Amino acid sequence: MAQCVTKVQLSISCSDLLDKDIGSKSDPLCVVLQSIGDGKWSELARTERIKNCQSPEFSTKPVIDYYFEKVQSIKFGVYDIDNKSVDLNDDDYLGGFECTLGQIVSSRKLKGPLELKKGKLAGKGMITITAEEIKDTRVVILEVEARNLDKKDFLGKSDPFLELFRQGDDGSWQLAYRSEVIKNNLNPIWKKFSVPLQSLCGGDMNRPIKLSVSDHDDSSSSDLIGEFECITSKLLGAQEQAVEFDCINPQKKQKKKSYKNSGVVRIKSCKIDVEYSFLDYVMGGCQINFTVGIDFTGSNGDPKSPDSLHYISPTGVNEYLTAIWCVGNVVQDYDTDKQFPAFGFGAQVPPNWQVSHEFALNFNPSNPYCPGVQGIVDAYRQALPQVRLYGPTNFSPIINHMTKFAAAAAQQKSASQYFVLLIITDGEITDLNDTRNAIVQASKLPMSIIIIGVGNADFKAMEFLDGDNGVLKASSGEAAARDIVQFVPFRQFQNAPREALTQAVLAEIPKQLVSYFKLLGLLPVNPPQPKTA
């Protein structure tokens, strides 16, 4: 197996983009894709959307594993985003740029024109990608507020947001962080946030940094309220007590002799902490418990018919089996006993033929565990001829079943166990409200839910449950503590290598696991020794 040499962080900016909007500028977002072979691409990351900007500098910085001995093709696609849908087919394509990670790394800063398709320039627009090796896992955690900022809006106050920049080797300022906008407020208190120490100052506490406060405007570019320069070590003075800085507007200072400031920025708290990674938790002793739920509702069709999604072909496969193998083969390596509970739902089960939405696939409710992925496959094959496909399609019973185990693990208050539930289904969910409520409760626990949709059904409800379009809320209005659902339609990967499905399905698990333990302030059971330099 190829060994990852290091991790590389990419900084992305564009200039002079095409203007697709009438009456305003484009709202660009950049999608980063990585080649997975055979002309197929897998999404690696996407930046934030920046409103009304033809020359955006994105604060989201994708991180990618770098392999010296592999050609890693990377594609950057820039889109004008005009809606909240994650489907980019609805948005205007402003152009793309294709290169290898090796080209970026060797150039340190790679610049090129955007193309509408291979060999055809977009006519306007350049992209610049800067690569930086990540050597340091430390983060700077900040709480920042401001007082008495200048009023910039004619009919209101100001809509302030803050940005942090670090000084590059050539003296230029590079964006490290951009905060949320606080509407109509001259005394904003921004949410607590963290910035990788590498991004902020390259690990050098004496490297100059700059903090600016600007007034956000929906219809035009933002107006600078004020800024100040200092070094990271000065911000860290706020470990004991708050530190204040005058927020200076250079133009106002030049014009007015009596000018004092455009407000005061107050660093309420600043400290350095270690950002533990997925591998830190796994290598530190966290077990990933894998459970499978399989849809046996009537809409799948008679398993004896070749038209059925449960029909096992002469080669011994169907979409359900492929999904089990793809996910299970990866996840099983993180569970030492390799005993996996497996359940079915939506079938009439012998001997009394009652409909069950949570029956053990091996028909042993007191011990639903299957030995390894092969054990799940064997139990599925044996269960098919013994049950009657029925309905409806209810997810909440099996999610609530898993929640009990995750809740018991959560009471231990240690980063020792995490649960992944794989649900494979063919159809529209019937108990959507109950499932929403179950997911919101599960979001507070050490668990993630993967939903793979097989067949050609309408999966809009599944996309709704996947929190990518916004925070999922229970029927009561309670918001999910974090995004724990990943939905993937199998049909998108029918002609792609199996690795593509696996990558898409499991892409969010590492950050979901880390986000849970971070939310609770739980360190790895056996944390790595922090670096001191």
C-alpha positions as CSV (number, residue, x, y, z in Angstrom):
1,M,0.0,0.0,0.0
2,A,1.2,3.5,-0.8
3,Q,2.0,5.5,2.3
4,C,0.8,9.0,2.8
5,V,3.8,11.3,2.9
6,T,2.1,14.2,4.5
7,K,-1.1,16.2,4.5
8,V,-1.4,19.3,2.3
9,Q,-3.7,22.3,2.9
10,L,-4.9,24.1,-0.2
11,S,-5.8,27.8,-0.2
12,I,-8.0,28.9,-3.2
13,S,-8.7,32.3,-4.7
14,C,-10.0,33.5,-8.0
15,S,-9.9,36.8,-9.9
16,D,-12.0,38.4,-12.6
17,L,-14.7,35.7,-12.7
18,L,-17.5,35.7,-15.3
19,D,-20.6,37.7,-14.2
20,K,-23.7,35.6,-14.6
21,D,-26.1,37.6,-12.4
22,I,-28.2,40.5,-13.6
23,G,-28.2,43.5,-11.4
24,S,-25.4,42.1,-9.1
25,K,-22.2,40.1,-9.2
26,S,-21.8,36.3,-9.1
27,D,-21.9,34.4,-5.8
28,P,-19.0,32.0,-6.3
29,L,-18.2,28.7,-4.6
30,C,-15.4,26.3,-5.5
31,V,-15.8,22.5,-5.6
32,V,-12.6,20.4,-5.3
33,L,-12.7,16.9,-6.9
34,Q,-10.2,14.1,-6.8
35,S,-9.7,11.6,-9.6
36,I,-10.7,8.0,-8.6
37,G,-9.7,6.5,-11.9
38,D,-11.5,5.5,-15.1
39,G,-12.5,9.1,-15.8
40,K,-14.5,9.2,-12.5
41,W,-14.2,12.0,-9.9
42,S,-15.1,12.1,-6.2
43,E,-15.9,15.4,-4.4
44,L,-13.2,16.2,-1.9
45,A,-14.5,19.4,-0.5
46,R,-16.4,22.6,-1.3
47,T,-15.7,26.1,-0.1
48,E,-18.1,28.5,1.3
49,R,-20.2,30.7,-1.1
50,I,-19.1,34.3,-1.3
51,K,-21.8,36.8,-2.3
52,N,-21.4,39.4,-5.0
53,C,-17.7,38.9,-5.6
54,Q,-15.8,38.5,-8.9
55,S,-12.4,38.0,-7.1
56,P,-13.1,35.7,-4.1
57,E,-10.6,34.5,-1.6
58,F,-12.1,31.4,0.1
59,S,-11.5,30.8,3.8
60,T,-12.3,27.1,3.5
61,K,-9.1,25.3,3.0
62,P,-9.4,21.7,1.8
63,V,-6.9,19.2,3.3
64,I,-5.7,16.3,1.1
65,D,-3.3,13.4,1.7
66,Y,-0.2,13.7,-0.5
67,Y,1.5,10.6,-1.9
68,F,4.8,11.2,-3.6
69,E,4.6,8.0,-5.7
70,K,1.0,8.6,-7.0
71,V,-0.2,11.0,-9.7
72,Q,-3.1,12.7,-7.9
73,S,-5.3,14.5,-10.4
74,I,-7.3,17.3,-8.9
75,K,-10.1,19.3,-10.5
76,F,-11.4,22.7,-9.3
77,G,-14.9,23.8,-10.4
78,V,-16.2,27.3,-9.8
79,Y,-19.9,27.9,-9.7
80,D,-22.3,30.9,-9.3
81,I,-24.6,29.7,-6.5
82,D,-28.1,31.1,-6.6
83,N,-30.1,28.7,-4.4
84,K,-29.7,26.5,-1.3
85,S,-29.6,23.2,-3.2
86,V,-26.4,21.1,-3.0
87,D,-27.1,20.0,-6.6
88,L,-24.7,22.0,-8.7
89,N,-26.6,21.2,-11.9
90,D,-29.0,24.1,-11.0
91,D,-26.1,26.6,-10.9
92,D,-24.1,28.5,-13.4
93,Y,-20.6,27.0,-14.2
94,L,-18.0,29.8,-14.2
95,G,-15.1,27.5,-15.2
96,G,-12.8,24.8,-14.0
97,F,-9.1,24.0,-13.7
98,E,-7.4,20.6,-13.7
99,C,-3.9,19.8,-12.5
100,T,-2.1,17.3,-10.3
101,L,-1.3,17.7,-6.6
102,G,2.3,17.3,-7.5
103,Q,2.1,20.4,-9.8
104,I,0.6,22.5,-6.9
105,V,3.1,21.2,-4.3
106,S,6.2,21.8,-6.6
107,S,4.9,25.3,-7.5
108,R,3.8,26.3,-4.0
109,K,1.5,28.7,-5.8
110,L,-0.1,27.5,-9.1
111,K,-2.1,30.0,-11.2
112,G,-4.1,29.2,-14.3
113,P,-7.1,30.3,-16.5
114,L,-10.5,28.7,-15.9
115,E,-11.9,26.5,-18.7
116,L,-15.6,25.8,-19.5
117,K,-14.5,22.4,-20.9
118,K,-11.2,20.8,-21.8
119,G,-9.3,23.1,-24.1
120,K,-12.0,25.8,-24.1
121,L,-11.2,28.9,-22.0
122,A,-14.1,30.5,-20.0
123,G,-13.1,33.8,-21.5
124,K,-12.6,35.3,-18.1
125,G,-11.4,34.2,-14.7
126,M,-8.2,32.9,-13.1
127,I,-7.7,30.6,-10.2
128,T,-4.8,30.5,-7.8
129,I,-4.0,27.5,-5.6
130,T,-1.4,27.6,-2.8
131,A,-0.2,24.4,-1.1
132,E,1.1,24.2,2.4
133,E,2.2,21.1,4.3
134,I,0.4,20.6,7.6
135,K,3.0,19.9,10.3
136,D,1.2,21.1,13.3
137,T,-2.1,19.9,14.8
138,R,-2.5,22.8,17.2
139,V,-5.4,25.3,16.9
140,V,-5.9,28.8,18.3
141,I,-9.3,29.1,20.0
142,L,-10.7,32.6,20.1
143,E,-13.6,34.6,21.6
144,V,-13.8,38.0,20.0
145,E,-16.2,41.0,20.4
146,A,-16.2,44.6,19.4
147,R,-17.5,47.9,20.9
148,N,-18.6,51.2,19.4
149,L,-18.0,50.3,15.8
150,D,-18.6,52.9,13.1
151,K,-22.0,53.1,11.6
152,K,-21.7,52.2,7.9
153,D,-25.3,51.7,6.7
154,F,-27.5,54.7,5.8
155,L,-30.7,53.2,7.2
156,G,-29.2,50.9,9.9
157,K,-26.1,50.4,11.9
158,S,-23.5,48.0,10.5
159,D,-23.5,44.3,9.7
160,P,-20.0,43.4,11.0
161,F,-17.9,40.3,10.3
162,L,-14.2,39.7,11.1
163,E,-11.4,38.3,9.1
164,L,-7.9,37.1,10.2
165,F,-5.0,37.2,7.9
166,R,-1.4,36.0,8.1
167,Q,1.5,37.6,6.4
168,G,3.2,35.5,3.7
169,D,6.9,35.4,3.0
170,D,6.4,38.0,0.3
171,G,4.7,40.4,2.6
172,S,1.2,39.8,1.2
173,W,-1.8,39.1,3.4
174,Q,-3.4,35.7,3.2
175,L,-6.9,35.0,4.5
176,A,-6.9,32.5,7.4
177,Y,-10.4,32.8,8.8
178,R,-13.7,34.6,8.1
179,S,-16.5,34.8,10.7
180,E,-20.3,34.9,10.5
181,V,-22.1,38.2,9.9
182,I,-23.9,39.9,12.8
183,K,-26.7,42.0,11.5
184,N,-27.4,45.6,12.5
185,N,-25.0,45.7,15.5
186,L,-22.2,48.1,16.5
187,N,-21.3,45.9,19.5
188,P,-21.0,42.4,18.0
189,I,-20.1,39.3,19.9
190,W,-18.9,36.6,17.4
191,K,-19.3,32.9,18.0
192,K,-16.3,31.2,19.6
193,F,-14.1,29.8,16.8
194,S,-10.8,28.0,16.1
195,V,-8.1,28.5,13.5
196,P,-5.3,26.0,12.9
197,L,-2.1,27.5,14.2
198,Q,-0.5,26.5,10.8
199,S,-3.1,28.7,9.0
200,L,-2.8,31.6,11.3
201,C,1.0,32.0,11.6
202,G,2.7,28.9,10.3
203,G,3.5,28.0,13.9
204,D,5.6,31.2,14.3
205,M,4.2,33.2,17.3
206,N,6.1,36.3,16.1
207,R,4.8,36.3,12.5
208,P,2.6,39.4,11.8
209,I,-1.1,38.8,11.6
210,K,-3.9,41.2,10.8
211,L,-7.5,41.3,12.1
212,S,-10.0,43.3,10.1
213,V,-13.7,44.2,10.8
214,S,-15.9,45.0,7.8
215,D,-19.5,45.8,7.1
216,H,-21.2,43.2,5.0
217,D,-23.4,44.4,2.1
218,D,-25.7,42.0,0.2
219,S,-25.6,44.1,-3.0
220,S,-22.1,45.3,-3.2
221,S,-18.6,44.6,-1.8
222,S,-18.0,44.9,1.9
223,D,-16.8,48.2,3.5
224,L,-13.8,48.1,5.9
225,I,-14.7,49.4,9.3
226,G,-11.2,49.0,10.8
227,E,-8.2,46.8,11.3
228,F,-5.1,46.2,13.4
229,E,-1.9,44.3,13.1
230,C,-0.1,42.3,15.9
231,I,1.6,39.0,16.4
232,T,0.0,35.8,17.7
233,S,1.8,35.9,21.0
234,K,0.1,39.2,21.7
235,L,-3.4,37.6,21.2
236,L,-2.4,34.9,23.5
237,G,-2.1,37.5,26.2
238,A,-5.9,37.0,26.5
239,Q,-5.3,33.6,28.2
240,E,-5.4,35.3,31.6
241,Q,-7.5,38.4,30.9
242,A,-9.1,40.2,27.9
243,V,-6.9,42.2,25.5
244,E,-8.1,45.2,23.6
245,F,-7.0,46.8,20.3
246,D,-8.0,50.0,18.5
247,C,-9.8,49.2,15.3
248,I,-8.2,51.6,12.8
249,N,-9.6,52.7,9.4
250,P,-6.4,53.9,7.5
251,Q,-8.4,56.3,5.2
252,K,-10.1,58.0,8.2
253,K,-6.9,58.2,10.1
254,Q,-5.3,60.0,7.2
255,K,-8.1,62.5,6.7
256,K,-8.8,63.4,10.4
257,K,-6.1,64.6,12.8
258,S,-8.4,64.1,15.7
259,Y,-9.2,60.5,14.7
260,K,-8.9,58.0,17.5
261,N,-10.4,54.7,16.2
262,S,-13.5,53.2,14.5
263,G,-14.2,51.1,17.5
264,V,-12.4,48.7,19.8
265,V,-11.9,45.0,19.2
266,R,-11.7,42.9,22.4
267,I,-10.1,39.5,22.5
268,K,-12.1,38.0,25.4
269,S,-10.1,34.7,25.3
270,C,-7.3,33.2,23.3
271,K,-5.7,29.9,23.9
272,I,-3.8,27.1,22.1
273,D,-5.2,23.6,22.0
274,V,-4.5,20.4,20.1
275,E,-6.9,19.4,17.3
276,Y,-7.2,15.7,17.5
277,S,-7.8,13.8,14.3
278,F,-9.9,10.8,13.4
279,L,-6.7,8.7,13.5
280,D,-5.8,10.1,16.9
281,Y,-9.1,8.7,18.3
282,V,-9.0,5.4,16.4
283,M,-5.3,4.7,17.2
284,G,-6.0,5.9,20.7
285,G,-8.4,3.0,21.3
286,C,-11.9,4.1,19.9
287,Q,-13.9,1.1,18.6
288,I,-16.3,1.6,15.7
289,N,-19.4,-0.5,16.1
290,F,-21.1,-1.3,12.8
291,T,-24.8,-2.3,12.4
292,V,-26.8,-3.0,9.3
293,G,-30.5,-2.4,8.6
294,I,-32.0,-4.0,5.4
295,D,-35.3,-3.0,3.7
296,F,-37.6,-5.9,3.1
297,T,-40.7,-3.9,2.0
298,G,-42.9,-5.1,-0.8
299,S,-41.8,-2.3,-3.2
300,N,-38.5,-4.2,-3.7
301,G,-40.4,-6.8,-5.7
302,D,-40.5,-10.6,-5.4
303,P,-36.9,-11.8,-4.7
304,K,-37.5,-14.7,-7.1
305,S,-38.1,-12.3,-10.0
306,P,-35.0,-10.9,-11.9
307,D,-36.8,-7.5,-11.7
308,S,-36.6,-7.5,-7.9
309,L,-33.9,-5.5,-6.1
310,H,-33.5,-8.5,-3.8
311,Y,-33.0,-10.9,-6.7
312,I,-29.6,-12.5,-6.4
313,S,-28.0,-12.8,-9.9
314,P,-26.3,-15.9,-11.2
315,T,-23.0,-14.1,-10.2
316,G,-24.2,-14.0,-6.6
317,V,-24.8,-10.3,-6.2
318,N,-27.4,-7.6,-6.0
319,E,-27.3,-3.9,-5.0
320,Y,-28.0,-4.8,-1.3
321,L,-25.1,-7.2,-1.2
322,T,-22.7,-4.8,-3.0
323,A,-23.6,-2.0,-0.5
324,I,-23.0,-4.3,2.5
325,W,-19.6,-5.4,1.1
326,C,-18.5,-1.9,0.1
327,V,-19.2,-0.3,3.5
328,G,-18.6,-3.4,5.7
329,N,-15.2,-4.2,4.3
330,V,-13.8,-0.8,5.3
331,V,-15.6,-0.4,8.7
332,Q,-14.8,-3.9,10.0
333,D,-11.1,-3.1,10.3
334,Y,-12.0,-0.7,13.2
335,D,-13.8,-3.2,15.3
336,T,-11.7,-5.8,17.1
337,D,-14.3,-8.5,17.7
338,K,-15.9,-8.1,14.2
339,Q,-19.3,-9.1,15.5
340,F,-21.9,-7.0,13.8
341,P,-25.7,-6.8,14.6
342,A,-27.8,-7.0,11.5
343,F,-31.6,-6.3,11.2
344,G,-34.3,-6.3,8.7
345,F,-37.4,-4.1,8.6
346,G,-40.7,-4.0,6.7
347,A,-41.3,-7.8,6.4
348,Q,-43.8,-10.3,7.8
349,V,-41.6,-12.6,10.0
350,P,-42.2,-16.3,10.9
351,P,-43.7,-18.0,12.8
352,N,-46.7,-15.6,13.5
353,W,-46.1,-13.5,10.3
354,Q,-46.4,-10.1,12.1
355,V,-44.9,-7.1,10.4
356,S,-41.6,-6.2,12.0
357,H,-39.4,-3.1,11.6
358,E,-36.6,-4.4,13.7
359,F,-36.1,-8.2,13.4
360,A,-32.7,-9.9,13.8
361,L,-31.5,-11.0,10.4
362,N,-30.4,-14.3,11.9
363,F,-33.8,-14.7,13.7
364,N,-32.0,-14.7,17.0
365,P,-33.3,-11.5,18.8
366,S,-31.2,-12.3,21.9
367,N,-28.0,-12.5,19.8
368,P,-28.4,-10.6,16.5
369,Y,-24.6,-10.5,15.9
370,C,-23.1,-11.8,12.7
371,P,-19.4,-12.8,12.4
372,G,-17.9,-10.3,10.1
373,V,-19.2,-8.9,6.8
374,Q,-19.5,-12.5,5.5
375,G,-21.7,-13.3,8.4
376,I,-24.1,-10.5,7.5
377,V,-24.1,-11.6,3.9
378,D,-24.9,-15.2,4.9
379,A,-27.7,-14.1,7.3
380,Y,-29.2,-12.0,4.5
381,R,-29.2,-14.8,2.0
382,Q,-30.8,-17.2,4.5
383,A,-33.4,-14.7,5.6
384,L,-34.7,-13.8,2.0
385,P,-36.7,-17.0,1.4
386,Q,-38.0,-17.1,5.0
387,V,-39.8,-13.7,5.2
388,R,-42.6,-12.1,3.3
389,L,-41.9,-8.7,1.9
390,Y,-44.5,-6.2,3.1
391,G,-44.3,-2.6,4.5
392,P,-44.5,0.3,5.2
393,T,-40.9,1.7,5.2
394,N,-40.2,2.8,8.8
395,F,-36.7,3.9,9.8
396,S,-37.3,5.1,13.4
397,P,-37.5,1.7,15.1
398,I,-34.0,0.6,14.0
399,I,-32.5,4.1,14.7
400,N,-34.1,4.1,18.2
401,H,-32.7,0.6,18.7
402,M,-29.2,1.8,18.0
403,T,-29.7,4.9,20.0
404,K,-30.0,2.8,23.2
405,F,-26.5,1.3,22.7
406,A,-25.0,4.7,21.8
407,A,-26.6,6.3,24.9
408,A,-25.1,3.6,27.2
409,A,-21.7,4.3,25.6
410,A,-22.1,8.0,26.0
411,Q,-22.6,7.6,29.8
412,Q,-19.0,6.3,30.0
413,K,-17.9,9.8,29.0
414,S,-14.9,8.5,27.1
415,A,-13.8,8.4,23.5
416,S,-13.9,4.6,23.5
417,Q,-16.9,3.7,21.3
418,Y,-18.6,5.1,18.2
419,F,-21.6,3.6,16.3
420,V,-22.3,3.5,12.6
421,L,-25.7,2.4,11.3
422,L,-26.0,1.5,7.7
423,I,-29.6,1.5,6.3
424,I,-30.1,0.1,2.8
425,T,-33.5,0.9,1.3
426,D,-35.4,1.1,-1.9
427,G,-38.2,3.5,-1.3
428,E,-39.9,6.5,0.2
429,I,-39.7,6.7,3.9
430,T,-43.2,6.4,5.6
431,D,-42.5,7.6,9.2
432,L,-40.6,10.8,8.3
433,N,-41.6,12.7,11.4
434,D,-40.6,9.9,13.8
435,T,-37.4,9.4,11.9
436,R,-36.5,13.2,12.1
437,N,-37.1,13.1,15.8
438,A,-35.0,9.9,16.2
439,I,-32.1,11.5,14.2
440,V,-32.2,14.7,16.3
441,Q,-31.9,12.6,19.5
442,A,-29.2,10.4,17.9
443,S,-27.2,13.6,17.0
444,K,-26.4,14.0,20.7
445,L,-24.8,10.6,20.8
446,P,-21.7,8.9,19.5
447,M,-23.3,7.6,16.3
448,S,-23.6,8.2,12.5
449,I,-26.2,7.0,10.0
450,I,-25.5,6.0,6.4
451,I,-28.4,5.6,4.1
452,I,-27.8,3.9,0.7
453,G,-30.8,4.2,-1.7
454,V,-31.0,1.3,-4.1
455,G,-33.2,1.2,-7.2
456,N,-34.8,4.2,-9.0
457,A,-37.2,5.5,-6.4
458,D,-37.6,9.2,-5.5
459,F,-35.2,9.8,-2.6
460,K,-36.2,13.4,-1.8
461,A,-37.0,12.5,1.8
462,M,-33.5,10.9,2.2
463,E,-31.8,14.1,0.9
464,F,-33.9,16.1,3.4
465,L,-32.6,13.9,6.3
466,D,-29.0,14.4,5.1
467,G,-28.2,17.7,6.8
468,D,-26.2,19.1,3.9
469,N,-29.0,21.5,3.0
470,G,-29.2,23.0,6.5
471,V,-29.7,21.8,10.1
472,L,-32.2,19.0,10.4
473,K,-35.0,19.8,12.9
474,A,-37.4,17.6,14.8
475,S,-41.1,18.2,14.5
476,S,-40.9,20.1,17.8
477,G,-38.4,22.5,16.2
478,E,-35.4,21.2,18.2
479,A,-32.3,21.3,15.9
480,A,-29.9,18.4,15.5
481,A,-26.7,18.9,17.6
482,R,-24.6,18.0,14.5
483,D,-25.0,16.5,11.0
484,I,-24.9,12.7,11.4
485,V,-26.6,11.4,8.2
486,Q,-25.0,10.7,4.9
487,F,-27.3,9.7,2.0
488,V,-26.0,8.2,-1.2
489,P,-28.1,6.9,-4.1
490,F,-26.5,3.6,-5.4
491,R,-27.5,4.4,-9.0
492,Q,-24.9,7.2,-9.2
493,F,-22.2,4.5,-8.8
494,Q,-23.4,1.6,-10.9
495,N,-20.7,2.1,-13.5
496,A,-18.0,3.4,-11.2
497,P,-15.4,1.4,-9.3
498,R,-16.5,0.0,-6.0
499,E,-14.0,2.3,-4.2
500,A,-16.0,5.3,-5.5
501,L,-19.2,4.2,-3.6
502,T,-17.2,3.4,-0.5
503,Q,-15.5,6.8,-0.5
504,A,-18.7,8.7,-1.0
505,V,-20.6,6.7,1.7
506,L,-17.8,6.9,4.3
507,A,-16.6,10.4,3.5
508,E,-18.3,12.1,6.4
509,I,-17.7,9.5,9.2
510,P,-14.3,10.7,10.3
511,K,-15.4,14.3,10.8
512,Q,-18.7,13.2,12.4
513,L,-16.8,11.1,14.9
514,V,-14.3,13.9,15.7
515,S,-17.1,16.5,15.9
516,Y,-18.9,14.4,18.6
517,F,-15.9,13.9,20.8
518,K,-14.9,17.5,20.3
519,L,-18.4,18.7,21.3
520,L,-18.1,16.9,24.6
521,G,-14.4,17.9,25.1
522,L,-13.4,14.2,25.1
523,L,-9.7,13.4,24.3
524,P,-8.6,10.1,22.8
525,V,-8.4,7.3,25.3
526,N,-4.6,7.3,24.7
527,P,-3.8,10.7,23.2
528,P,-0.7,11.2,21.2
529,Q,2.0,13.3,22.7
530,P,1.5,16.9,21.7
531,K,4.2,18.6,19.6
532,T,6.1,21.3,21.4
533,A,7.4,23.0,18.3
